[in-house]
Amino acid sequence: MRDWPITVIPNPLDLRAFAPIDQGQARALLQLPPDRPLVLFGAINGTADFRKGSDLLFEAMERLHQQVIGTTLEDIELIVFGQAEPVQALELGFPVHYMGHLNDDISLRLLYAAADVMVVPSRQEAFGQTASEAHACGTPVVAFRTGGLVDIVKDRITGALAEPFDQASLADAIHWVLENPQRRRLLGDSARQRAEQLWHPARIAGMYAEVYRQALDPHRQTSLR
């Protein structure tokens, strides 16, 4: 298939369902701390799925927590959604909030808006839907430089990409996003702009229409024979 034409079309995103919300309001509605740096991680049964890399995130967060002691980031907290709180609580040295399974876009939107950064530490990810949804809500994303995530996160523009599967690099990327509030806001603004530019349903529909148009073009079909 090496000579076949290939077109990459991303998943569309409802940019009305996923849009920025005032962070303070989102935290109040979710009963989350109003003034703590909040890191968000979420996947269906994410801590049980090796591909989602929760173990890499937890190790990175422990490393980060040691690095920021005595700084404005020492009160960092983690939010986990997509699963219930485990019977054996994790001892990471900082609070972990388990939000359980979310069944509607409004709850997801509030969580993305409440967080200062979304971390997608996946070892394997075809696209990374949570990363694109977080972008649409104006939340920077940190991920490993691997798989479909490199098509979502624009490094140092809408978040940060860490070296695959280096916990120290992941910790540094999270720290880079969080350490400067003004930069974090700019990253969030750029993330929303990227979502509007790349994943608007009208754009995706047009890309599919163009693929079909080319497939039906008799001149193109002749040239491919």
C-alpha atoms as a printed R data frame, in Angstrom:
    type eleno elety resid chain resno       x      y       z
1   ATOM     1    CA   MET     A     1   0.000  0.000   0.000
2   ATOM     2    CA   ARG     A     2   3.048  2.278  -0.062
3   ATOM     3    CA   ASP     A     3   1.899  4.025  -3.264
4   ATOM     4    CA   TRP     A     4  -1.702  4.458  -2.173
5   ATOM     5    CA   PRO     A     5  -2.883  8.009  -1.407
6   ATOM     6    CA   ILE     A     6  -3.182  8.633   2.322
7   ATOM     7    CA   THR     A     7  -5.220 11.344   4.025
8   ATOM     8    CA   VAL     A     8  -5.227 11.907   7.785
9   ATOM     9    CA   ILE     A     9  -8.509 13.299   9.117
10  ATOM    10    CA   PRO     A    10  -8.837 14.038  12.855
11  ATOM    11    CA   ASN     A    11 -11.910 13.442  14.970
12  ATOM    12    CA   PRO     A    12 -14.374 16.348  15.035
13  ATOM    13    CA   LEU     A    13 -15.171 18.045  18.317
14  ATOM    14    CA   ASP     A    14 -18.309 19.838  19.456
15  ATOM    15    CA   LEU     A    15 -16.804 23.220  20.293
16  ATOM    16    CA   ARG     A    16 -20.023 24.372  21.940
17  ATOM    17    CA   ALA     A    17 -20.141 21.424  24.347
18  ATOM    18    CA   PHE     A    18 -16.430 21.804  25.085
19  ATOM    19    CA   ALA     A    19 -15.593 25.445  25.655
20  ATOM    20    CA   PRO     A    20 -13.846 27.537  28.329
21  ATOM    21    CA   ILE     A    21 -15.582 28.209  31.661
22  ATOM    22    CA   ASP     A    22 -14.416 30.464  34.460
23  ATOM    23    CA   GLN     A    23 -11.995 28.361  36.495
24  ATOM    24    CA   GLY     A    24 -13.170 29.622  39.881
25  ATOM    25    CA   GLN     A    25 -16.783 28.853  39.052
26  ATOM    26    CA   ALA     A    26 -15.894 25.374  37.797
27  ATOM    27    CA   ARG     A    27 -13.980 24.568  40.982
28  ATOM    28    CA   ALA     A    28 -16.789 25.837  43.166
29  ATOM    29    CA   LEU     A    29 -19.355 23.684  41.376
30  ATOM    30    CA   LEU     A    30 -17.126 20.603  41.683
31  ATOM    31    CA   GLN     A    31 -16.157 21.413  45.293
32  ATOM    32    CA   LEU     A    32 -12.465 21.477  44.425
33  ATOM    33    CA   PRO     A    33  -9.861 23.675  46.173
34  ATOM    34    CA   PRO     A    34 -10.097 27.237  44.832
35  ATOM    35    CA   ASP     A    35  -6.441 28.172  45.168
36  ATOM    36    CA   ARG     A    36  -4.352 25.014  44.632
37  ATOM    37    CA   PRO     A    37  -2.494 23.996  41.458
38  ATOM    38    CA   LEU     A    38  -4.627 21.186  40.037
39  ATOM    39    CA   VAL     A    39  -3.352 18.502  37.661
40  ATOM    40    CA   LEU     A    40  -5.964 16.427  35.807
41  ATOM    41    CA   PHE     A    41  -5.728 12.838  34.564
42  ATOM    42    CA   GLY     A    42  -8.577 10.788  33.185
43  ATOM    43    CA   ALA     A    43  -9.322  7.602  31.287
44  ATOM    44    CA   ILE     A    44 -11.842  4.797  31.644
45  ATOM    45    CA   ASN     A    45 -10.231  2.502  34.208
46  ATOM    46    CA   GLY     A    46  -7.065  4.433  33.459
47  ATOM    47    CA   THR     A    47  -5.017  3.168  36.385
48  ATOM    48    CA   ALA     A    48  -5.723 -0.434  35.339
49  ATOM    49    CA   ASP     A    49  -4.783  0.044  31.678
50  ATOM    50    CA   PHE     A    50  -1.018 -0.154  31.117
51  ATOM    51    CA   ARG     A    51  -1.323  1.777  27.855
52  ATOM    52    CA   LYS     A    52  -2.670  4.866  29.648
53  ATOM    53    CA   GLY     A    53   0.546  5.306  31.639
54  ATOM    54    CA   SER     A    54  -0.900  6.166  35.040
55  ATOM    55    CA   ASP     A    55   2.150  4.600  36.699
56  ATOM    56    CA   LEU     A    56   4.391  6.991  34.782
57  ATOM    57    CA   LEU     A    57   2.236  9.938  35.844
58  ATOM    58    CA   PHE     A    58   2.251  8.971  39.530
59  ATOM    59    CA   GLU     A    59   6.032  8.601  39.518
60  ATOM    60    CA   ALA     A    60   6.373 11.961  37.764
61  ATOM    61    CA   MET     A    61   4.032 13.601  40.266
62  ATOM    62    CA   GLU     A    62   6.001 12.242  43.212
63  ATOM    63    CA   ARG     A    63   9.178 13.589  41.638
64  ATOM    64    CA   LEU     A    64   7.518 16.937  40.963
65  ATOM    65    CA   HIS     A    65   6.200 17.176  44.524
66  ATOM    66    CA   GLN     A    66   9.738 16.871  45.855
67  ATOM    67    CA   GLN     A    67  10.972 19.520  43.450
68  ATOM    68    CA   VAL     A    68   8.409 22.172  44.379
69  ATOM    69    CA   ILE     A    69   8.626 21.971  48.186
70  ATOM    70    CA   GLY     A    70   9.070 25.497  49.469
71  ATOM    71    CA   THR     A    71   7.657 27.087  46.294
72  ATOM    72    CA   THR     A    72   4.220 28.359  45.301
73  ATOM    73    CA   LEU     A    73   3.541 24.949  43.723
74  ATOM    74    CA   GLU     A    74   4.071 22.871  46.859
75  ATOM    75    CA   ASP     A    75   0.295 22.606  47.379
76  ATOM    76    CA   ILE     A    76  -0.193 20.769  44.100
77  ATOM    77    CA   GLU     A    77  -3.090 18.289  43.929
78  ATOM    78    CA   LEU     A    78  -4.161 15.614  41.441
79  ATOM    79    CA   ILE     A    79  -7.642 14.980  40.043
80  ATOM    80    CA   VAL     A    80  -8.471 11.557  38.578
81  ATOM    81    CA   PHE     A    81 -11.657 10.823  36.645
82  ATOM    82    CA   GLY     A    82 -12.906  7.734  34.843
83  ATOM    83    CA   GLN     A    83 -12.756  5.425  37.850
84  ATOM    84    CA   ALA     A    84 -13.781  5.145  41.479
85  ATOM    85    CA   GLU     A    85 -11.393  5.681  44.362
86  ATOM    86    CA   PRO     A    86  -9.347  2.503  44.952
87  ATOM    87    CA   VAL     A    87  -9.737  0.526  48.164
88  ATOM    88    CA   GLN     A    88  -6.020  0.941  48.809
89  ATOM    89    CA   ALA     A    89  -5.407  4.683  48.587
90  ATOM    90    CA   LEU     A    90  -2.301  5.884  46.809
91  ATOM    91    CA   GLU     A    91   0.368  7.463  48.997
92  ATOM    92    CA   LEU     A    92   1.838 10.110  46.738
93  ATOM    93    CA   GLY     A    93   2.562 12.801  49.311
94  ATOM    94    CA   PHE     A    94  -0.214 15.116  48.127
95  ATOM    95    CA   PRO     A    95  -4.033 14.962  47.893
96  ATOM    96    CA   VAL     A    96  -5.724 12.975  45.116
97  ATOM    97    CA   HIS     A    97  -9.363 13.667  44.217
98  ATOM    98    CA   TYR     A    98 -11.272 10.814  42.552
99  ATOM    99    CA   MET     A    99 -14.224 12.082  40.536
100 ATOM   100    CA   GLY     A   100 -15.532  8.673  39.425
101 ATOM   101    CA   HIS     A   101 -17.111  7.894  36.067
102 ATOM   102    CA   LEU     A   102 -18.559 10.922  34.283
103 ATOM   103    CA   ASN     A   103 -21.620 10.407  32.117
104 ATOM   104    CA   ASP     A   104 -22.125 13.807  30.511
105 ATOM   105    CA   ASP     A   105 -20.163 16.463  28.643
106 ATOM   106    CA   ILE     A   106 -21.054 19.199  31.143
107 ATOM   107    CA   SER     A   107 -19.221 17.431  33.972
108 ATOM   108    CA   LEU     A   108 -16.220 16.824  31.724
109 ATOM   109    CA   ARG     A   109 -16.186 20.449  30.639
110 ATOM   110    CA   LEU     A   110 -16.225 21.614  34.256
111 ATOM   111    CA   LEU     A   111 -13.315 19.313  35.117
112 ATOM   112    CA   TYR     A   112 -11.198 20.477  32.194
113 ATOM   113    CA   ALA     A   113 -11.900 24.089  33.101
114 ATOM   114    CA   ALA     A   114 -11.126 23.526  36.782
115 ATOM   115    CA   ALA     A   115  -7.679 22.076  36.068
116 ATOM   116    CA   ASP     A   116  -4.500 24.053  35.498
117 ATOM   117    CA   VAL     A   117  -3.108 21.330  33.250
118 ATOM   118    CA   MET     A   118  -4.346 18.078  31.755
119 ATOM   119    CA   VAL     A   119  -1.779 15.263  31.631
120 ATOM   120    CA   VAL     A   120  -2.153 12.437  29.105
121 ATOM   121    CA   PRO     A   121   0.766 10.097  29.936
122 ATOM   122    CA   SER     A   122  -0.242  7.366  27.491
123 ATOM   123    CA   ARG     A   123   2.216  4.840  26.158
124 ATOM   124    CA   GLN     A   124  -0.145  4.237  23.218
125 ATOM   125    CA   GLU     A   125  -2.725  6.695  21.944
126 ATOM   126    CA   ALA     A   126  -4.221  6.746  18.461
127 ATOM   127    CA   PHE     A   127  -5.598 10.272  18.824
128 ATOM   128    CA   GLY     A   128  -6.139 11.339  22.415
129 ATOM   129    CA   GLN     A   129  -9.724 12.528  22.745
130 ATOM   130    CA   THR     A   130  -9.305 13.893  26.272
131 ATOM   131    CA   ALA     A   131  -6.348 15.975  25.096
132 ATOM   132    CA   SER     A   132  -8.389 17.596  22.327
133 ATOM   133    CA   GLU     A   133 -11.360 18.156  24.649
134 ATOM   134    CA   ALA     A   134  -9.093 19.828  27.217
135 ATOM   135    CA   HIS     A   135  -7.688 22.054  24.472
136 ATOM   136    CA   ALA     A   136 -11.210 23.077  23.486
137 ATOM   137    CA   CYS     A   137 -11.866 24.079  27.102
138 ATOM   138    CA   GLY     A   138  -8.754 26.255  27.144
139 ATOM   139    CA   THR     A   139  -6.652 23.909  29.283
140 ATOM   140    CA   PRO     A   140  -2.985 23.219  28.427
141 ATOM   141    CA   VAL     A   141  -2.017 19.579  27.924
142 ATOM   142    CA   VAL     A   142   1.169 17.710  28.817
143 ATOM   143    CA   ALA     A   143   1.825 14.392  27.089
144 ATOM   144    CA   PHE     A   144   4.602 12.184  25.833
145 ATOM   145    CA   ARG     A   145   5.933 12.841  22.358
146 ATOM   146    CA   THR     A   146   4.347  9.726  20.891
147 ATOM   147    CA   GLY     A   147   1.391  8.460  18.867
148 ATOM   148    CA   GLY     A   148  -1.474 10.737  17.929
149 ATOM   149    CA   LEU     A   149  -0.718 13.111  20.790
150 ATOM   150    CA   VAL     A   150   1.903 14.898  18.703
151 ATOM   151    CA   ASP     A   151  -0.920 15.895  16.342
152 ATOM   152    CA   ILE     A   152  -2.843 17.477  19.216
153 ATOM   153    CA   VAL     A   153  -0.340 19.187  21.503
154 ATOM   154    CA   LYS     A   154   1.817 21.861  19.910
155 ATOM   155    CA   ASP     A   155   4.910 21.801  22.095
156 ATOM   156    CA   ARG     A   156   5.429 24.988  24.143
157 ATOM   157    CA   ILE     A   157   2.468 26.593  22.346
158 ATOM   158    CA   THR     A   158  -0.608 24.722  23.657
159 ATOM   159    CA   GLY     A   159   1.137 22.650  26.325
160 ATOM   160    CA   ALA     A   160   4.312 20.584  26.490
161 ATOM   161    CA   LEU     A   161   5.573 17.267  25.136
162 ATOM   162    CA   ALA     A   162   7.846 15.098  27.270
163 ATOM   163    CA   GLU     A   163  10.321 12.518  26.058
164 ATOM   164    CA   PRO     A   164   8.684  9.102  25.838
165 ATOM   165    CA   PHE     A   165   8.294  7.532  28.693
166 ATOM   166    CA   ASP     A   166  10.681  9.471  30.866
167 ATOM   167    CA   GLN     A   167   9.117 10.330  34.248
168 ATOM   168    CA   ALA     A   168  11.658 13.096  34.883
169 ATOM   169    CA   SER     A   169  10.884 14.698  31.530
170 ATOM   170    CA   LEU     A   170   7.157 14.426  32.264
171 ATOM   171    CA   ALA     A   171   7.625 16.067  35.668
172 ATOM   172    CA   ASP     A   172   9.638 18.882  34.082
173 ATOM   173    CA   ALA     A   173   6.949 19.443  31.432
174 ATOM   174    CA   ILE     A   174   4.193 19.682  34.063
175 ATOM   175    CA   HIS     A   175   6.344 22.057  36.115
176 ATOM   176    CA   TRP     A   176   7.011 24.230  33.058
177 ATOM   177    CA   VAL     A   177   3.286 24.669  32.432
178 ATOM   178    CA   LEU     A   178   2.430 25.394  36.065
179 ATOM   179    CA   GLU     A   179   5.327 27.608  37.193
180 ATOM   180    CA   ASN     A   180   4.240 30.754  35.330
181 ATOM   181    CA   PRO     A   181   0.521 31.633  35.634
182 ATOM   182    CA   GLN     A   182   0.642 34.157  32.793
183 ATOM   183    CA   ARG     A   183   2.280 31.637  30.471
184 ATOM   184    CA   ARG     A   184  -0.257 29.018  31.502
185 ATOM   185    CA   ARG     A   185  -3.086 31.367  30.495
186 ATOM   186    CA   LEU     A   186  -1.440 32.000  27.117
187 ATOM   187    CA   LEU     A   187  -1.056 28.261  26.587
188 ATOM   188    CA   GLY     A   188  -4.752 27.818  27.366
189 ATOM   189    CA   ASP     A   189  -5.762 30.560  24.912
190 ATOM   190    CA   SER     A   190  -3.623 28.964  22.193
191 ATOM   191    CA   ALA     A   191  -5.101 25.547  22.999
192 ATOM   192    CA   ARG     A   192  -8.627 26.844  22.389
193 ATOM   193    CA   GLN     A   193  -7.549 28.506  19.145
194 ATOM   194    CA   ARG     A   194  -5.977 25.250  17.974
195 ATOM   195    CA   ALA     A   195  -9.197 23.370  18.691
196 ATOM   196    CA   GLU     A   196 -11.190 25.879  16.660
197 ATOM   197    CA   GLN     A   197  -8.751 25.691  13.759
198 ATOM   198    CA   LEU     A   198  -8.304 21.919  13.577
199 ATOM   199    CA   TRP     A   199 -11.336 20.094  14.984
200 ATOM   200    CA   HIS     A   200 -14.376 22.160  14.039
201 ATOM   201    CA   PRO     A   201 -17.008 19.765  12.606
202 ATOM   202    CA   ALA     A   202 -17.444 21.893   9.461
203 ATOM   203    CA   ARG     A   203 -13.731 21.583   8.684
204 ATOM   204    CA   ILE     A   204 -13.729 17.829   9.258
205 ATOM   205    CA   ALA     A   205 -16.822 17.383   7.059
206 ATOM   206    CA   GLY     A   206 -15.073 19.336   4.311
207 ATOM   207    CA   MET     A   207 -12.019 17.096   4.554
208 ATOM   208    CA   TYR     A   208 -14.174 13.984   4.133
209 ATOM   209    CA   ALA     A   209 -16.002 15.567   1.197
210 ATOM   210    CA   GLU     A   210 -12.683 16.313  -0.509
211 ATOM   211    CA   VAL     A   211 -11.495 12.708  -0.058
212 ATOM   212    CA   TYR     A   212 -14.720 11.423  -1.631
213 ATOM   213    CA   ARG     A   213 -14.433 13.962  -4.456
214 ATOM   214    CA   GLN     A   214 -10.923 12.804  -5.268
215 ATOM   215    CA   ALA     A   215 -11.936  9.148  -5.063
216 ATOM   216    CA   LEU     A   216 -14.718  9.747  -7.593
217 ATOM   217    CA   ASP     A   217 -12.506 11.753  -9.970
218 ATOM   218    CA   PRO     A   218 -12.068  9.532 -13.091
219 ATOM   219    CA   HIS     A   219  -8.807 11.273 -14.052
220 ATOM   220    CA   ARG     A   220  -7.315 10.572 -10.630
221 ATOM   221    CA   GLN     A   221  -8.430  6.926 -10.766
222 ATOM   222    CA   THR     A   222  -6.753  6.513 -14.186
223 ATOM   223    CA   SER     A   223  -3.490  8.007 -12.915
224 ATOM   224    CA   LEU     A   224  -3.416  5.577  -9.988
225 ATOM   225    CA   ARG     A   225  -3.744  2.460 -12.153
